[in-house]
Amino acid sequence: MEDKELNITDHLEELRRRLIVTAVAFIAFFIMGFIFVEDIYNWLVRDLEVKLMVLGPSDIIWVYFMLATVIAIAATIPVLALQIWLFVKPALKPIERKMTLTYIPALFLLFIVGLSFGYFVIFPTVLNFLVELSGDMFVTNFTADKYFRFIMHMTLPFAILFEMPVVVMFLTSLGIINPYVLQHLRKYAYFVLVVVAVVVSPPDFMSDFLVTIPLLLLYEISISLSKIVYKRRQKKLAEEPELFEFEDEE
């Protein structure tokens, strides 16, 4: 009983260390983003024909914190992934350690790809559609708060959801999920993804459609990649079952 309690304490202490490392990395990247926030801001508004408005001093600091936070999240993802891998590493089999380690850089790259897709494809398409929809009925002005919130709604969901293929491959390589189960649950997954698309996108059909289609494609890509990983894992398991056995620890 005492050994079990000691083991739990060791795990909690290890988890605490991993969380501290991640938090320190996030704070460091946040400070770095805060330092360069003016350059980031100028790049994001480079195509706007008018200057953004603020309705109060708090809007200014909110923009600074929002931009620095997005930079910090993007830069912290590989650190977080590495800390998670180091935490679960003792519980992984030798072959699983090698396979899962390769997914860490992929998480960061897909986050950037999703962020870029949302910003360069979805965001301008939806923004132009909504502006043209107003026609000559309204004078179109943007506040910094509303503009950057709109950018976040059009980019961050894609940045997060573009991680889906890597997460699915990671869980498949550990034998936690099965691609054929994902196929069986396809209609339920589609329903959930449609709901997510409607929630994160502006309330118009065009936006909902532009967000929904990529999410459904991501799910299908995830299933295809999961099948590849699953078949490779089954083949290795059949050829070299000793690789999937735990190493003896002294």
C-alpha positions in Angstrom: 0.0 0.0 0.0 2.8 2.4 0.9 4.6 1.5 -2.3 1.5 2.3 -4.3 1.1 5.7 -2.6 4.7 6.5 -3.1 4.4 5.6 -6.8 1.4 8.0 -7.2 3.3 10.7 -5.4 6.2 10.3 -7.8 3.9 10.5 -10.8 2.3 13.7 -9.4 5.7 15.2 -8.8 6.8 14.3 -12.4 3.5 15.8 -13.7 4.1 19.0 -11.7 7.6 19.3 -13.2 6.3 18.9 -16.7 3.6 21.5 -16.2 6.1 24.0 -14.7 8.4 23.6 -17.8 5.5 24.2 -20.1 4.3 27.2 -18.1 7.7 28.7 -18.1 8.0 28.2 -21.9 4.6 29.8 -22.4 5.5 32.9 -20.3 8.8 33.3 -22.2 7.1 33.1 -25.6 4.4 35.4 -24.4 7.0 38.0 -23.4 8.7 37.6 -26.7 5.4 38.0 -28.5 4.6 41.1 -26.4 7.9 42.7 -27.4 7.2 42.2 -31.2 3.4 42.8 -31.0 3.6 46.1 -32.9 5.3 44.3 -35.9 2.7 41.5 -35.8 -0.1 44.0 -35.6 1.2 46.0 -38.6 1.5 42.8 -40.6 -2.1 41.7 -39.8 -3.6 45.0 -40.8 -1.4 45.6 -43.8 -4.3 45.1 -46.3 -6.8 47.3 -44.5 -7.6 50.6 -46.2 -8.6 52.2 -42.9 -7.2 52.3 -39.4 -8.9 50.2 -36.8 -10.7 52.1 -34.0 -10.7 51.5 -30.3 -13.5 52.4 -28.0 -11.4 52.7 -24.9 -7.9 52.2 -23.4 -8.7 48.6 -22.4 -9.2 47.7 -26.1 -5.5 48.6 -26.7 -4.1 46.3 -24.0 -6.6 43.6 -25.0 -5.1 43.5 -28.6 -1.6 43.4 -27.2 -2.4 40.5 -24.9 -4.4 38.6 -27.6 -1.7 38.8 -30.2 1.0 37.8 -27.7 -1.1 34.9 -26.4 -1.6 33.5 -29.9 2.2 33.6 -30.6 2.8 32.0 -27.2 0.3 29.2 -27.8 1.8 28.4 -31.2 5.4 28.4 -29.9 4.5 26.4 -26.8 2.8 23.5 -28.7 6.1 21.5 -29.4 7.2 22.1 -25.8 3.9 20.8 -24.4 4.0 17.8 -26.8 7.5 16.9 -25.7 6.6 17.2 -22.0 3.6 15.0 -22.5 5.8 12.4 -24.3 8.4 12.5 -21.6 5.7 12.0 -19.0 4.1 9.0 -20.6 7.5 7.6 -22.0 8.0 5.1 -19.1 4.6 3.5 -19.9 5.4 3.1 -23.6 6.9 0.0 -25.2 10.2 0.5 -27.1 8.7 0.7 -30.5 5.9 3.0 -29.3 8.5 5.5 -28.0 10.2 5.7 -31.4 6.9 6.1 -33.3 5.3 8.7 -31.1 8.4 10.9 -30.9 8.1 11.7 -34.6 4.6 13.3 -34.0 6.0 16.2 -31.9 7.2 18.4 -34.8 4.1 17.4 -36.8 1.9 18.9 -34.1 3.6 22.3 -34.5 3.6 22.2 -38.3 0.0 21.3 -38.5 -1.0 24.0 -36.1 0.8 26.6 -38.3 -0.8 25.1 -41.4 -4.2 25.3 -39.8 -3.6 28.9 -38.7 -2.4 29.8 -42.2 -5.4 28.1 -43.8 -7.8 30.0 -41.6 -6.1 33.3 -42.1 -5.3 33.2 -45.8 -8.2 31.2 -47.1 -11.2 31.3 -44.8 -10.8 34.7 -43.2 -10.6 36.9 -46.4 -13.4 34.9 -48.1 -15.8 35.3 -45.2 -14.8 38.9 -44.5 -15.3 40.0 -48.2 -18.6 38.1 -48.3 -19.9 39.9 -45.2 -18.7 43.3 -46.3 -20.2 42.9 -49.8 -23.4 41.8 -48.2 -23.8 45.2 -46.5 -23.6 46.9 -49.9 -24.3 50.6 -49.6 -26.6 50.3 -46.7 -23.9 50.8 -44.0 -20.7 52.6 -43.4 -18.2 49.9 -42.6 -15.8 50.6 -39.8 -13.9 48.1 -37.7 -12.9 48.3 -34.1 -9.7 46.6 -33.1 -11.6 44.4 -30.6 -14.2 43.2 -33.1 -11.7 42.7 -36.0 -9.2 40.6 -34.1 -12.0 38.6 -32.4 -13.2 37.8 -35.9 -9.7 36.7 -37.0 -9.5 34.5 -33.9 -12.8 32.8 -34.7 -11.7 32.2 -38.3 -8.2 30.9 -37.5 -7.7 29.3 -34.1 -10.4 26.6 -34.6 -8.6 25.5 -37.7 -5.2 25.6 -36.0 -6.5 23.3 -33.3 -8.6 21.0 -35.5 -5.8 20.6 -38.0 -4.1 18.6 -35.2 -6.7 15.9 -35.6 -4.7 13.7 -38.1 -1.6 13.7 -35.9 -3.6 13.0 -32.7 -5.5 10.2 -34.4 -2.2 8.7 -35.7 -0.6 9.0 -32.3 -3.5 7.2 -30.6 -3.6 4.6 -33.3 0.2 3.9 -32.9 -0.5 3.3 -29.2 -3.3 0.9 -30.0 -5.9 3.1 -28.2 -8.1 3.7 -31.2 -8.9 1.7 -34.4 -9.5 3.3 -37.8 -12.4 0.9 -38.5 -14.1 2.2 -35.3 -13.7 5.7 -36.6 -15.4 4.6 -39.9 -18.2 3.1 -37.9 -18.7 6.4 -35.9 -18.4 8.6 -39.1 -22.0 9.8 -39.1 -21.8 10.8 -35.4 -18.4 12.5 -36.0 -19.9 14.4 -38.9 -22.7 15.7 -36.8 -20.3 16.9 -34.1 -18.0 18.6 -36.6 -21.0 20.4 -38.2 -22.1 21.6 -34.8 -18.5 22.8 -34.1 -18.4 24.6 -37.5 -21.7 26.4 -36.9 -20.6 27.5 -33.4 -17.2 28.9 -34.4 -18.2 30.6 -37.6 -20.3 33.7 -38.1 -24.1 33.2 -38.4 -24.4 32.9 -42.2 -24.6 29.9 -44.5 -21.5 30.7 -46.5 -19.3 30.8 -43.4 -20.8 27.6 -42.1 -20.2 25.9 -45.4 -16.6 27.1 -45.7 -15.7 25.9 -42.2 -17.6 22.6 -42.3 -16.1 21.2 -45.6 -12.4 21.3 -44.4 -13.4 19.7 -41.1 -15.1 16.8 -42.8 -12.1 16.4 -45.1 -9.8 16.4 -42.1 -11.8 13.6 -40.5 -11.5 11.5 -43.7 -7.8 12.2 -43.9 -7.4 11.2 -40.3 -9.1 7.8 -41.0 -6.9 7.2 -44.0 -3.7 8.0 -42.1 -4.9 5.9 -39.1 -5.3 2.9 -41.4 -1.7 3.3 -42.6 -0.4 3.5 -39.0 -2.7 0.6 -37.9 -1.5 -1.7 -40.7 2.1 -0.8 -40.1 1.7 -1.5 -36.4 0.0 -4.8 -37.0 2.7 -5.9 -39.4 5.5 -5.0 -36.9 3.6 -6.8 -34.1 3.4 -9.9 -36.2 7.1 -9.8 -37.3 8.7 -8.6 -34.1 6.4 -9.0 -31.1 9.3 -8.5 -28.7 9.4 -4.8 -29.8 6.0 -4.3 -28.2 7.1 -5.8 -24.9 8.2 -3.6 -22.0 11.9 -3.4 -21.4 12.9 -5.0 -18.1 13.8 -2.3 -15.6 16.2 -3.0 -12.9 
